[in-house]
Amino acid sequence: MIKRINMNAWLTRDEALDRLGVRPQTLYAYVSRGQIGMRPDPADPRRSLYRSEDIAALTTRRARGRRVSAIAESAVAWGEPVFATAISTVIGGRLIYRGKDAVEFSRTATLEEAARLLWAADGPARFATSGAPTETGLAQAFAVLAALAAKGQPSLGRTATALQADAMPAIAALAGALGATPGTEPVHARLARGWRVEPATEVIRRVLVLVADHELNASAFAARVAASTGAPLAACLLAGLSTLYGPRHGTAAEAVAMLVDDAARLGAKAAIARWIDHDRPLPGFGHMLYPNGDPRAAGLLADMVLEDNVEELRHAAHAATGSEPTIDFALVALTRSYRLPADAPIRLFALGRSVGWTAHAIEQIASGKPIRPRARYEGQLPAEG
């Protein structure tokens, strides 16, 4: 039997305000920053409910006081902002690229145009290549960036234009390693041709733009850390790719694919019950930054015809949890619908996000600030005397 959401885990607005002791504007600010989950009230969709465990955690953090160490520690995991950036943000349930709504921008933009926007570049970005690797895939992507990083020029003291010039051939090489054919056309067209899925050309274009950046996620942070040391631009991309390649980040779609397979074999309701009964969060549904649904997924799914079992899973998951699909679910859905390579989600993420990593690396280098946090040591100390 499917476990329904415990309504005691959700509070009304008045209950949330009472526990927090804040004004409504402050509550809404916490929601927009992803610190408090929110969902429509099933009894009255015009009203909202707020996740009690998030409110309890926030109350606990506030009770610690404003000690510098407590603030810094809480900022690492879905906490307060730790960097000033002009690149992108998530606010009010929208992903913003330098003042533009990313979902709207993605309707017509190419990855090259996204690069120009996110890099604040004076000229167009080009990811042209003249040769094709003998093998393609994630292993080749790591190898290509590692080779470029090993012979790259340190980034400190160099202009944004020079760093962008380093980034373009590195991203072009990454595209080739991930399957794009050689040429000067926009990279999405060459990737579709290399994968032999030309009917998916337009959806690949839009995906690459939608995943180009996502504020200060783990891989963007890793790229910034590398940049703060003066590492070559390709090394910053390699740091981003290495961090992306984890089940809590870029390879999260693998768990979604497993859920889709379970749904095809067992039926959507039984598959969902199987995951929930084993106390596992349902992959591909619910995003902390988007309490009302991931707009990237909504934008992609609105224009897609889903396989019957994927569509059934989408509706059954919403009925069971109240959660909307994330970008990971959308990537698995389009992989199945367009018969893309099985690892297309991580390949698309890697190529699209390389543009964002570049933007963050350049912004970090321009700041001139190293990133060197301190640890709170809890181990043993040497004996005195």
C-alpha positions as CSV (number, residue, x, y, z in Angstrom):
1,M,0.0,0.0,0.0
2,I,1.3,3.5,-0.9
3,K,2.2,5.7,2.0
4,R,0.5,9.0,1.8
5,I,2.1,12.2,3.0
6,N,1.6,12.7,6.7
7,M,-0.4,15.9,6.9
8,N,1.0,16.6,10.4
9,A,4.3,17.2,8.6
10,W,2.8,20.2,6.9
11,L,1.7,23.4,8.6
12,T,-0.7,26.2,7.6
13,R,0.6,29.7,7.1
14,D,-0.5,30.8,10.5
15,E,1.1,27.8,12.2
16,A,4.3,28.4,10.4
17,L,4.3,32.1,11.3
18,D,3.6,31.3,14.9
19,R,6.5,28.8,15.2
20,L,9.0,31.0,13.4
21,G,7.8,34.3,15.0
22,V,8.2,36.2,11.7
23,R,6.1,38.2,9.3
24,P,4.6,36.7,6.2
25,Q,7.2,38.4,4.0
26,T,10.0,36.7,5.9
27,L,8.3,33.3,5.5
28,Y,8.0,33.8,1.8
29,A,11.6,34.8,1.6
30,Y,12.6,31.5,3.3
31,V,10.5,29.6,0.7
32,S,12.0,31.4,-2.2
33,R,15.5,30.6,-1.0
34,G,14.6,26.9,-0.7
35,Q,14.9,26.8,3.1
36,I,11.3,25.9,3.7
37,G,9.3,23.5,1.5
38,M,5.9,24.5,0.4
39,R,3.0,22.7,-1.4
40,P,-0.7,23.5,-2.2
41,D,-3.2,22.5,0.5
42,P,-5.1,19.5,-1.0
43,A,-8.3,20.7,0.8
44,D,-8.0,24.2,-0.7
45,P,-5.4,24.7,-3.5
46,R,-5.6,28.4,-3.0
47,R,-3.8,28.0,0.3
48,S,-0.3,26.7,0.9
49,L,1.2,24.3,3.5
50,Y,4.8,24.5,4.8
51,R,7.1,21.6,5.7
52,S,7.3,21.4,9.5
53,E,10.7,19.7,9.5
54,D,12.2,22.6,7.5
55,I,10.7,25.1,10.0
56,A,12.1,23.1,12.9
57,A,15.5,23.0,11.4
58,L,15.4,26.7,10.7
59,T,14.3,27.5,14.2
60,T,17.2,25.4,15.6
61,R,19.7,27.2,13.5
62,R,18.4,30.6,14.6
63,A,18.6,29.4,18.3
64,R,22.3,28.8,17.9
65,G,22.8,32.5,17.6
66,R,24.8,34.4,15.0
67,R,28.2,32.9,15.8
68,V,30.4,33.0,12.8
69,S,31.2,29.3,12.9
70,A,27.5,28.3,13.2
71,I,26.6,30.5,10.2
72,A,29.4,29.2,8.1
73,E,28.7,25.6,8.8
74,S,25.0,25.9,8.1
75,A,25.6,27.7,4.9
76,V,27.3,24.7,3.3
77,A,24.2,22.6,3.0
78,W,21.2,24.4,1.5
79,G,21.9,27.4,3.8
80,E,22.4,31.1,3.4
81,P,24.1,32.4,0.3
82,V,27.9,32.3,0.5
83,F,29.0,34.0,-2.7
84,A,27.9,37.1,-4.5
85,T,27.2,36.3,-8.2
86,A,25.6,38.0,-11.2
87,I,25.4,34.7,-13.2
88,S,22.2,33.0,-12.1
89,T,19.8,32.5,-9.3
90,V,16.6,30.7,-8.3
91,I,14.0,33.0,-6.9
92,G,10.2,32.7,-6.7
93,G,10.3,29.3,-8.4
94,R,12.1,30.7,-11.4
95,L,15.6,30.1,-12.7
96,I,17.2,33.3,-13.8
97,Y,20.2,33.7,-16.1
98,R,21.6,37.3,-15.8
99,G,18.2,38.8,-15.6
100,K,16.5,36.5,-18.1
101,D,14.0,33.8,-17.3
102,A,16.0,30.7,-18.3
103,V,12.9,28.7,-19.4
104,E,11.8,31.5,-21.7
105,F,15.3,32.0,-22.9
106,S,15.6,28.3,-23.7
107,R,12.7,28.4,-26.1
108,T,14.9,29.8,-28.9
109,A,18.5,30.1,-27.6
110,T,21.4,27.8,-28.4
111,L,24.1,26.7,-26.0
112,E,26.5,29.2,-27.7
113,E,24.0,32.0,-27.0
114,A,23.7,30.9,-23.4
115,A,27.5,31.0,-23.1
116,R,27.6,34.6,-24.4
117,L,24.9,35.5,-21.9
118,L,26.3,33.7,-18.9
119,W,29.9,34.8,-19.6
120,A,28.8,38.4,-20.3
121,A,30.9,38.1,-23.4
122,D,31.4,40.8,-26.0
123,G,31.4,38.4,-28.9
124,P,29.7,35.1,-29.8
125,A,30.8,31.8,-28.4
126,R,31.9,29.1,-30.8
127,F,32.5,25.4,-30.1
128,A,33.6,24.3,-33.5
129,T,35.8,21.2,-33.9
130,S,37.8,19.7,-36.8
131,G,38.4,16.1,-35.7
132,A,36.5,13.3,-34.0
133,P,37.8,11.1,-31.2
134,T,37.9,7.4,-31.9
135,E,35.8,6.7,-28.8
136,T,33.1,8.8,-27.1
137,G,31.5,8.8,-23.7
138,L,32.1,10.0,-20.1
139,A,35.5,8.3,-19.9
140,Q,36.7,10.1,-23.0
141,A,35.3,13.4,-21.6
142,F,37.4,13.0,-18.5
143,A,40.5,12.1,-20.5
144,V,40.1,15.1,-22.8
145,L,39.7,17.6,-20.1
146,A,42.6,16.0,-18.1
147,A,44.9,16.3,-21.0
148,L,44.0,20.0,-21.6
149,A,44.3,20.8,-17.9
150,A,47.8,19.3,-17.7
151,K,49.1,21.7,-20.3
152,G,46.8,24.6,-19.6
153,Q,48.0,28.1,-18.6
154,P,47.2,29.3,-15.1
155,S,44.2,31.5,-14.9
156,L,45.2,34.2,-12.4
157,G,45.8,37.6,-13.7
158,R,44.3,37.0,-17.1
159,T,41.3,38.8,-18.6
160,A,37.9,37.4,-19.0
161,T,38.3,37.5,-22.8
162,A,41.4,35.4,-22.6
163,L,39.8,32.9,-20.3
164,Q,36.8,32.7,-22.6
165,A,39.2,31.9,-25.4
166,D,40.6,29.1,-23.3
167,A,37.1,27.8,-22.5
168,M,35.8,27.5,-26.1
169,P,38.2,24.9,-27.4
170,A,37.9,23.0,-24.2
171,I,34.1,22.9,-24.4
172,A,34.4,22.0,-28.1
173,A,36.7,19.1,-27.2
174,L,34.3,18.0,-24.5
175,A,31.4,18.1,-27.0
176,G,33.4,15.8,-29.3
177,A,34.2,13.4,-26.5
178,L,30.5,13.2,-25.7
179,G,29.5,12.4,-29.3
180,A,29.2,15.6,-31.3
181,T,30.3,15.4,-34.9
182,P,33.1,17.8,-36.2
183,G,32.0,21.0,-37.8
184,T,31.0,24.6,-37.1
185,E,27.2,24.3,-36.7
186,P,25.7,24.9,-33.2
187,V,26.8,22.1,-30.9
188,H,23.3,20.7,-30.3
189,A,22.9,19.9,-34.0
190,R,26.2,18.1,-34.2
191,L,25.4,16.2,-31.0
192,A,22.1,15.0,-32.4
193,R,23.8,14.0,-35.6
194,G,26.6,12.1,-33.8
195,W,24.0,10.2,-31.7
196,R,21.9,9.6,-34.9
197,V,18.8,11.1,-33.3
198,E,18.1,14.1,-35.7
199,P,14.4,14.2,-34.7
200,A,15.6,15.2,-31.2
201,T,17.7,18.1,-32.4
202,E,15.4,20.8,-31.0
203,V,14.8,19.2,-27.6
204,I,18.6,18.6,-27.2
205,R,19.1,22.3,-28.0
206,R,16.7,23.3,-25.2
207,V,18.0,20.9,-22.7
208,L,21.6,22.2,-23.1
209,V,20.4,25.7,-22.4
210,L,18.2,24.7,-19.4
211,V,21.1,22.8,-17.7
212,A,23.8,25.4,-18.5
213,D,23.8,26.8,-15.0
214,H,21.9,26.4,-11.7
215,E,23.3,28.9,-9.2
216,L,25.9,27.6,-6.7
217,N,25.4,23.9,-7.1
218,A,28.1,21.4,-6.0
219,S,29.9,21.3,-9.4
220,A,29.8,25.1,-9.8
221,F,31.3,25.4,-6.3
222,A,34.0,22.9,-7.2
223,A,34.9,24.8,-10.4
224,R,35.1,28.0,-8.3
225,V,37.4,26.4,-5.7
226,A,39.7,25.3,-8.5
227,A,39.6,28.7,-10.1
228,S,40.4,30.4,-6.8
229,T,43.7,28.6,-6.8
230,G,44.6,29.9,-10.3
231,A,44.2,26.5,-11.9
232,P,43.9,26.4,-15.7
233,L,40.4,26.9,-17.1
234,A,40.3,23.3,-18.3
235,A,41.2,22.1,-14.8
236,C,38.2,24.1,-13.5
237,L,36.0,22.3,-16.0
238,L,37.5,19.0,-14.9
239,A,36.8,19.8,-11.2
240,G,33.2,20.5,-12.2
241,L,32.8,17.3,-14.2
242,S,34.3,15.2,-11.4
243,T,31.8,16.7,-8.9
244,L,28.9,16.3,-11.4
245,Y,29.7,12.6,-11.7
246,G,27.9,11.6,-8.5
247,P,24.4,10.1,-7.7
248,R,23.4,13.2,-5.7
249,H,24.2,15.5,-8.6
250,G,24.6,14.7,-12.3
251,T,24.0,11.0,-12.3
252,A,20.8,11.3,-10.3
253,A,18.9,10.3,-13.5
254,E,20.2,6.8,-13.1
255,A,18.0,6.3,-10.1
256,V,15.1,7.8,-12.1
257,A,15.7,5.3,-14.9
258,M,15.6,2.5,-12.4
259,L,12.2,3.7,-11.1
260,V,10.9,3.9,-14.7
261,D,12.1,0.4,-15.3
262,D,10.3,-0.8,-12.1
263,A,7.2,1.0,-13.2
264,A,7.3,-0.7,-16.6
265,R,7.7,-4.1,-14.9
266,L,5.5,-3.8,-11.8
267,G,3.1,-1.0,-12.7
268,A,3.5,2.6,-11.6
269,K,1.7,2.4,-8.2
270,A,3.5,-0.8,-7.2
271,A,6.9,0.6,-8.2
272,I,6.3,3.8,-6.2
273,A,5.1,1.8,-3.2
274,R,8.3,-0.3,-3.4
275,W,10.5,2.7,-3.3
276,I,8.6,4.5,-0.5
277,D,8.2,1.3,1.6
278,H,11.9,0.9,1.6
279,D,12.2,4.5,3.0
280,R,13.8,5.8,-0.1
281,P,12.9,9.2,-1.5
282,L,11.2,9.0,-4.9
283,P,13.9,9.9,-7.4
284,G,13.0,12.5,-10.0
285,F,10.2,14.1,-8.0
286,G,10.4,17.1,-5.7
287,H,13.2,19.7,-5.7
288,M,14.1,21.8,-2.6
289,L,14.6,25.0,-4.6
290,Y,11.2,24.6,-6.4
291,P,8.4,23.9,-4.0
292,N,5.8,24.3,-6.7
293,G,7.7,22.2,-9.3
294,D,10.9,22.4,-11.3
295,P,10.3,24.9,-14.2
296,R,13.0,23.3,-16.3
297,A,11.2,20.0,-16.3
298,A,7.8,21.6,-16.8
299,G,9.1,23.4,-19.9
300,L,10.5,20.3,-21.4
301,L,7.6,18.0,-20.6
302,A,5.0,20.4,-22.0
303,D,6.4,19.8,-25.5
304,M,7.0,16.1,-25.2
305,V,4.9,13.0,-26.0
306,L,5.8,10.6,-23.2
307,E,5.7,6.8,-23.3
308,D,2.6,5.5,-21.7
309,N,4.4,4.0,-18.7
310,V,6.4,7.2,-18.1
311,E,3.2,9.3,-18.2
312,E,1.5,6.9,-15.9
313,L,4.4,7.1,-13.5
314,R,4.4,10.9,-13.5
315,H,0.7,11.0,-12.5
316,A,1.0,8.2,-10.0
317,A,4.0,9.9,-8.3
318,H,2.1,13.1,-8.0
319,A,-0.9,11.4,-6.5
320,A,1.3,9.5,-4.0
321,T,3.6,12.4,-2.9
322,G,2.2,15.7,-4.2
323,S,5.6,16.3,-5.9
324,E,6.2,17.5,-9.4
325,P,8.9,16.1,-11.8
326,T,12.4,17.4,-11.7
327,I,14.8,18.0,-14.5
328,D,16.2,14.4,-13.9
329,F,12.8,12.9,-14.6
330,A,12.5,15.0,-17.8
331,L,15.9,13.9,-19.0
332,V,15.0,10.2,-18.5
333,A,11.6,10.8,-20.2
334,L,13.2,12.4,-23.3
335,T,15.9,9.7,-23.4
336,R,13.2,7.0,-23.6
337,S,10.9,9.0,-26.0
338,Y,13.7,9.9,-28.5
339,R,15.8,6.7,-28.1
340,L,18.9,8.7,-27.0
341,P,21.9,6.9,-25.6
342,A,21.2,5.4,-22.2
343,D,23.7,7.8,-20.6
344,A,22.4,10.8,-22.4
345,P,21.2,12.6,-19.2
346,I,24.7,12.8,-17.8
347,R,26.2,13.7,-21.2
348,L,23.8,16.5,-21.7
349,F,24.4,17.8,-18.2
350,A,28.1,17.7,-18.6
351,L,28.1,19.6,-21.9
352,G,25.5,22.1,-21.0
353,R,26.9,22.8,-17.5
354,S,30.4,23.3,-18.8
355,V,29.2,26.7,-19.9
356,G,28.1,27.5,-16.3
357,W,31.3,26.2,-14.8
358,T,33.2,28.5,-17.1
359,A,31.1,31.5,-16.0
360,H,31.7,30.7,-12.3
361,A,35.4,30.2,-12.8
362,I,35.8,33.5,-14.6
363,E,33.7,35.3,-12.0
364,Q,35.8,33.8,-9.2
365,I,39.1,34.6,-10.8
366,A,37.9,38.2,-11.3
367,S,37.1,38.5,-7.6
368,G,40.7,37.8,-6.7
369,K,39.6,35.9,-3.6
370,P,40.8,32.4,-2.6
371,I,38.3,29.9,-1.2
372,R,39.8,28.4,1.9
373,P,37.3,27.6,4.6
374,R,38.4,26.2,8.0
375,A,37.3,22.9,9.6
376,R,36.0,22.5,13.1
377,Y,38.3,19.9,14.6
378,E,36.5,17.3,16.7
379,G,39.4,14.8,17.0
380,Q,41.8,14.0,19.8
381,L,44.6,16.4,20.8
382,P,48.2,15.5,21.8
383,A,48.6,14.8,25.5
384,E,50.3,17.7,27.4
385,G,53.4,17.3,29.4
